Amino acid sequence: MSATIAITPSSRAFISDNMAGASPEIAQAVTDAAAGQVLPYGNDPFTESARRRLNEIFDRDVDVFPVSTGSAANGLSLAALTPPWGSVLSHPDSHINHDECGAPEFFTSGAKLVGVPGPDSKIAPEALQPVVRRRAGDVHSVQPSVVSISQATESGSVYTLEEIRRLSAISKDAGLRVHMDGARFANALDHLGATPAEMTWKAGIDVLSFGATKNGAMTADAIVSFDPALATELAFRAKRAGQLASKMRFHAAQIDAYLTDGLWLRNARQANAMATRLGDGLKAVPGAGLLATPQANILFCRLPQQVTEGLLAEGYAFYHDRWEPGIVRFVTAFSHSADDIDQLLDAVRRHIR
């Protein structure tokens, strides 16, 4: 059950990291970009700087297309990787399958989403193996074209580097491309302690939806392509989809500031640490059952009904009963503090008695 909320104190907002505001550094960068005159459509120094920083963090030249939403990044990426008669293989819990209102099908002009199961919202290699060649060459069937994985997943789990490499190897062996939905890319990176290159192109990823909005940006994500052959198509698709902003500098300034001095990693580290703190606290509360130890900044737990109702009455915002009765999801953000988490835990303890 979701709630419609006009204004919620940041200390009590746990529905999504989308509820958090923007990092001050990013807000300042947008203000700075508003001064003066620069060329439009990405031909500006802010966009060039953002591209340069992405080249640096991925240890190679990449093609970068700033966009306004993660759904646009996913839809356009998949459209460049599959024909209309193709299929996109993803976990049934994936964001592209559950939460994008058919955007992948729309942008691909009809490609079919096919669910591939696995525990913890991660595609299982043994489930993927037979699907990548299913009815290949049969004109009566959609053709397996691309595998899409979420990092971190919708349940807060994180693929290991070995798991990404294994899924990529299965995909590439069958001639499929691999896309990563990185809406919480930095959170996963922090959990693994890996480099961006290790978690993407070195592991077989062709195109990444690089998330920033959930982790401190305002209205900016990006498509990052590791295959130069896709650059022209992605550029035309972005324009056709209304994602080539005339004042691109405002998107790019956010990404540039996000990547400056490690801000993106500090934000992710804070969000993850707060989820860990919350999880550790809930483990010690009788009657509050943690479904899994959080690996990123998403936590699922089981709470008695009186606790859920008590928290809601106090103004806490979170998803509840959306998956099954008694199941609650808390999402921590870079803006949450240790005090915020401790106050939430105190409230849980009060209502559980």
C-alpha positions as CSV (number, residue, x, y, z in Angstrom):
1,M,0.0,0.0,0.0
2,S,1.5,3.3,-1.0
3,A,0.9,6.7,0.5
4,T,0.3,10.1,-1.1
5,I,2.4,12.5,0.9
6,A,2.9,16.2,0.2
7,I,5.7,17.0,2.6
8,T,7.4,14.5,4.9
9,P,10.3,15.3,7.3
10,S,13.4,13.7,5.8
11,S,14.0,11.9,9.1
12,R,10.8,10.0,8.6
13,A,10.8,9.4,4.9
14,F,11.7,5.8,4.0
15,I,9.4,5.1,1.0
16,S,12.2,5.6,-1.5
17,D,15.5,7.3,-1.9
18,N,13.7,9.4,-4.5
19,M,12.1,11.2,-1.6
20,A,15.5,12.7,-0.6
21,G,16.5,16.1,-1.8
22,A,19.7,17.0,-3.7
23,S,23.2,17.2,-2.4
24,P,24.2,20.9,-1.8
25,E,27.1,20.5,-4.1
26,I,24.8,19.4,-6.9
27,A,22.3,22.2,-6.2
28,Q,25.1,24.7,-6.3
29,A,26.4,23.3,-9.6
30,V,23.0,23.8,-11.2
31,T,22.9,27.4,-10.0
32,D,26.4,28.0,-11.4
33,A,25.3,26.5,-14.7
34,A,22.5,29.1,-14.9
35,A,24.9,31.9,-15.4
36,G,26.2,33.1,-18.8
37,Q,25.7,31.7,-22.3
38,V,26.8,28.3,-23.6
39,L,26.0,26.3,-26.7
40,P,22.9,24.1,-26.5
41,Y,22.2,20.4,-26.9
42,G,25.3,19.1,-25.0
43,N,27.9,21.2,-26.8
44,D,28.8,22.9,-23.6
45,P,31.7,22.7,-21.1
46,F,29.6,21.1,-18.4
47,T,28.6,18.2,-20.6
48,E,32.2,17.8,-21.8
49,S,33.4,17.8,-18.2
50,A,30.8,15.1,-17.2
51,R,31.9,12.9,-20.1
52,R,35.5,13.3,-19.1
53,R,34.8,12.3,-15.5
54,L,32.9,9.2,-16.7
55,N,35.8,8.3,-18.9
56,E,38.0,8.5,-15.9
57,I,35.9,6.5,-13.5
58,F,35.4,3.7,-16.1
59,D,39.1,3.7,-17.1
60,R,38.2,4.0,-20.8
61,D,36.5,6.1,-23.4
62,V,32.7,5.7,-23.1
63,D,29.7,7.3,-24.9
64,V,27.5,9.3,-22.6
65,F,23.9,10.4,-23.1
66,P,22.5,12.4,-20.1
67,V,18.7,11.8,-19.7
68,S,16.1,13.0,-17.3
69,T,14.9,9.7,-15.9
70,G,16.0,6.2,-15.2
71,S,13.1,4.8,-17.2
72,A,14.3,6.8,-20.2
73,A,17.8,5.4,-19.7
74,N,16.5,1.8,-19.5
75,G,14.1,2.1,-22.4
76,L,16.5,3.8,-24.8
77,S,19.3,1.4,-23.9
78,L,17.2,-1.6,-24.5
79,A,15.9,-0.2,-27.8
80,A,19.5,0.1,-29.0
81,L,20.2,-3.6,-28.0
82,T,17.1,-5.4,-29.4
83,P,14.9,-5.4,-32.5
84,P,11.1,-5.2,-32.1
85,W,10.9,-8.9,-32.7
86,G,13.4,-9.6,-29.9
87,S,13.0,-10.4,-26.3
88,V,14.6,-8.8,-23.2
89,L,15.5,-11.4,-20.5
90,S,15.2,-10.0,-17.0
91,H,14.2,-11.1,-13.5
92,P,10.5,-11.0,-12.9
93,D,11.1,-8.5,-10.0
94,S,13.1,-6.1,-12.2
95,H,12.1,-2.5,-12.4
96,I,11.7,-2.7,-16.2
97,N,9.2,-5.5,-15.7
98,H,7.2,-4.1,-12.8
99,D,7.5,-0.3,-12.6
100,E,8.0,1.3,-16.0
101,C,4.5,1.2,-17.4
102,G,5.5,-0.6,-20.6
103,A,8.3,1.9,-21.4
104,P,10.8,-0.8,-22.5
105,E,8.1,-2.2,-24.9
106,F,7.3,1.3,-26.1
107,F,10.9,2.3,-26.8
108,T,11.8,-1.0,-28.5
109,S,8.6,-0.8,-30.6
110,G,7.3,-4.1,-29.1
111,A,10.1,-6.3,-27.9
112,K,8.9,-8.8,-25.3
113,L,10.0,-8.9,-21.7
114,V,10.7,-12.5,-20.6
115,G,11.1,-13.3,-16.9
116,V,14.1,-15.4,-15.8
117,P,13.8,-16.4,-12.2
118,G,16.4,-16.7,-9.4
119,P,16.6,-16.1,-5.6
120,D,17.0,-12.7,-4.1
121,S,15.7,-11.0,-7.3
122,K,18.8,-12.1,-9.2
123,I,18.8,-14.1,-12.4
124,A,20.1,-17.6,-11.8
125,P,22.6,-18.8,-14.3
126,E,21.0,-22.2,-14.5
127,A,17.7,-20.5,-15.4
128,L,19.3,-18.3,-18.0
129,Q,21.2,-21.0,-19.8
130,P,18.3,-22.6,-21.7
131,V,16.4,-19.3,-22.3
132,V,19.1,-17.5,-24.3
133,R,18.7,-20.0,-27.2
134,R,15.0,-20.7,-26.9
135,R,13.4,-20.9,-30.3
136,A,16.3,-19.1,-31.9
137,G,15.7,-18.7,-35.6
138,D,12.1,-19.6,-35.3
139,V,10.2,-16.9,-37.2
140,H,7.1,-17.6,-35.1
141,S,8.8,-16.6,-31.9
142,V,10.5,-13.5,-30.4
143,Q,14.2,-13.9,-30.6
144,P,16.4,-13.7,-27.4
145,S,18.3,-10.5,-27.8
146,V,19.5,-8.9,-24.6
147,V,19.8,-9.8,-20.9
148,S,19.1,-7.0,-18.4
149,I,20.3,-7.2,-14.8
150,S,19.6,-4.7,-12.0
151,Q,22.5,-3.6,-9.8
152,A,21.4,-3.3,-7.0
153,T,18.2,-5.3,-7.4
154,E,14.7,-4.3,-6.4
155,S,15.0,-6.3,-3.2
156,G,18.3,-4.7,-2.2
157,S,20.5,-7.6,-3.2
158,V,23.7,-7.1,-5.1
159,Y,25.2,-9.3,-7.9
160,T,28.8,-10.3,-7.2
161,L,31.4,-9.7,-9.9
162,E,31.5,-13.4,-10.5
163,E,27.8,-13.6,-10.9
164,I,27.8,-10.7,-13.5
165,R,30.7,-12.4,-15.4
166,R,28.9,-15.7,-15.4
167,L,25.6,-14.2,-16.7
168,S,27.5,-12.2,-19.3
169,A,29.4,-15.2,-20.5
170,I,26.2,-17.2,-21.0
171,S,24.6,-14.3,-22.8
172,K,27.6,-13.6,-25.1
173,D,28.1,-17.3,-25.9
174,A,24.5,-17.2,-27.4
175,G,25.1,-13.9,-29.2
176,L,23.1,-11.7,-26.7
177,R,24.0,-8.3,-25.4
178,V,24.0,-7.3,-21.7
179,H,22.4,-4.3,-20.1
180,M,22.7,-3.1,-16.5
181,D,20.0,-1.1,-14.8
182,G,22.2,0.9,-12.4
183,A,19.6,3.0,-10.7
184,R,21.5,2.3,-7.5
185,F,24.8,1.7,-9.2
186,A,26.9,3.5,-6.5
187,N,25.2,1.6,-3.7
188,A,26.1,-1.7,-5.3
189,L,29.7,-0.5,-6.0
190,D,30.1,0.5,-2.4
191,H,28.9,-2.9,-1.2
192,L,31.3,-4.8,-3.4
193,G,34.3,-2.5,-3.0
194,A,34.9,-2.9,-6.7
195,T,35.8,-0.4,-9.4
196,P,33.2,0.8,-11.9
197,A,35.1,-0.9,-14.7
198,E,35.2,-4.2,-12.9
199,M,31.4,-4.1,-12.3
200,T,30.6,-3.2,-15.9
201,W,32.5,-3.6,-19.2
202,K,35.2,-5.8,-17.7
203,A,32.4,-8.1,-16.6
204,G,30.7,-8.1,-20.0
205,I,28.2,-5.2,-19.7
206,D,27.5,-3.5,-23.0
207,V,25.3,-0.6,-21.9
208,L,24.7,0.9,-18.4
209,S,21.8,3.0,-17.2
210,F,23.9,5.1,-14.8
211,G,21.7,6.3,-11.9
212,A,22.3,9.5,-10.0
213,T,18.9,10.8,-9.1
214,K,18.4,8.4,-6.2
215,N,21.8,9.2,-4.8
216,G,21.9,13.0,-4.6
217,A,21.2,14.4,-8.0
218,M,18.0,16.3,-8.9
219,T,16.8,15.3,-12.3
220,A,19.7,13.5,-14.1
221,D,20.7,10.0,-15.0
222,A,22.7,8.9,-18.0
223,I,23.2,6.1,-20.5
224,V,26.8,5.0,-20.6
225,S,27.7,2.8,-23.6
226,F,30.8,0.7,-23.8
227,D,30.3,-0.2,-27.4
228,P,31.2,2.6,-29.9
229,A,29.1,0.9,-32.6
230,L,25.9,1.9,-30.6
231,A,26.7,5.6,-30.3
232,T,25.0,6.9,-33.5
233,E,21.8,4.9,-32.8
234,L,21.7,6.0,-29.2
235,A,22.1,9.6,-30.2
236,F,19.2,9.5,-32.6
237,R,17.0,7.6,-30.3
238,A,17.7,10.0,-27.5
239,K,16.7,12.9,-29.7
240,R,13.6,11.2,-31.0
241,A,12.5,10.4,-27.4
242,G,12.8,14.0,-26.4
243,Q,15.9,13.3,-24.2
244,L,18.3,15.5,-26.0
245,A,17.8,18.6,-23.8
246,S,18.4,21.9,-25.3
247,K,19.8,23.2,-22.0
248,M,21.8,19.9,-21.5
249,R,24.2,21.8,-19.2
250,F,21.7,21.5,-16.3
251,H,21.7,17.7,-16.5
252,A,25.4,17.5,-17.1
253,A,26.3,19.9,-14.3
254,Q,24.5,17.6,-11.9
255,I,26.4,14.6,-13.1
256,D,29.7,16.5,-13.1
257,A,29.2,17.6,-9.5
258,Y,28.0,14.1,-8.5
259,L,31.3,12.6,-9.7
260,T,33.5,15.4,-8.3
261,D,35.7,14.6,-5.2
262,G,33.9,11.2,-4.7
263,L,30.6,12.8,-3.8
264,W,28.6,9.9,-5.4
265,L,30.5,7.3,-3.4
266,R,30.2,9.2,-0.1
267,N,26.5,9.5,-0.6
268,A,26.1,5.8,-1.4
269,R,28.3,4.8,1.6
270,Q,26.1,6.8,3.9
271,A,22.8,5.4,2.5
272,N,24.2,1.8,2.8
273,A,25.5,2.4,6.3
274,M,22.1,3.6,7.4
275,A,20.4,0.5,6.0
276,T,23.0,-1.6,7.9
277,R,22.4,0.3,11.1
278,L,18.6,-0.1,10.7
279,G,19.0,-3.8,10.0
280,D,21.2,-4.4,13.0
281,G,18.8,-2.6,15.2
282,L,15.8,-4.5,14.0
283,K,17.5,-7.8,14.6
284,A,17.5,-7.0,18.3
285,V,13.8,-6.1,18.4
286,P,11.5,-9.1,19.3
287,G,8.8,-9.5,16.7
288,A,10.6,-7.6,14.0
289,G,11.8,-10.2,11.5
290,L,14.4,-9.1,9.0
291,L,13.9,-10.9,5.7
292,A,17.5,-10.5,4.6
293,T,20.6,-8.6,5.7
294,P,20.7,-5.5,3.5
295,Q,23.5,-5.3,0.9
296,A,22.6,-1.9,-0.4
297,N,20.1,0.7,0.9
298,I,16.9,-1.3,0.8
299,L,15.6,-3.4,3.7
300,F,12.6,-5.7,3.9
301,C,11.3,-6.8,7.3
302,R,8.2,-8.2,8.9
303,L,6.4,-6.0,11.4
304,P,3.3,-6.6,13.5
305,Q,0.3,-4.6,12.3
306,Q,0.2,-2.5,15.4
307,V,3.8,-1.4,14.8
308,T,3.1,-0.5,11.2
309,E,0.0,1.5,12.2
310,G,1.8,3.2,15.0
311,L,4.7,4.3,12.7
312,L,2.3,5.6,10.1
313,A,0.4,7.6,12.8
314,E,3.7,9.2,13.8
315,G,4.3,10.4,10.3
316,Y,6.7,7.8,9.1
317,A,6.5,7.1,5.3
318,F,7.3,3.6,3.9
319,Y,5.8,0.9,1.8
320,H,3.8,-1.8,3.6
321,D,1.6,-4.7,2.6
322,R,2.6,-4.1,-1.0
323,W,4.2,-7.5,-1.3
324,E,2.3,-9.5,1.3
325,P,0.6,-8.7,4.6
326,G,3.0,-7.7,7.3
327,I,5.9,-7.0,5.0
328,V,7.5,-3.6,5.2
329,R,10.1,-2.0,3.0
330,F,12.4,0.8,4.3
331,V,14.8,2.6,1.9
332,T,17.5,4.7,3.3
333,A,19.1,7.7,1.6
334,F,22.3,9.7,1.7
335,S,20.4,12.4,3.6
336,H,19.5,10.1,6.5
337,S,21.6,10.3,9.7
338,A,22.3,7.9,12.5
339,D,19.9,9.9,14.7
340,D,17.2,9.4,12.1
341,I,17.7,5.6,12.2
342,D,17.8,5.5,16.0
343,Q,14.6,7.4,16.3
344,L,12.9,5.0,13.9
345,L,14.2,2.1,15.9
346,D,12.9,3.7,19.1
347,A,9.5,4.1,17.6
348,V,9.4,0.5,16.5
349,R,10.3,-0.6,20.1
350,R,7.6,1.6,21.6
351,H,4.9,0.2,19.4
352,I,5.9,-3.4,19.6
353,R,5.2,-3.6,23.4
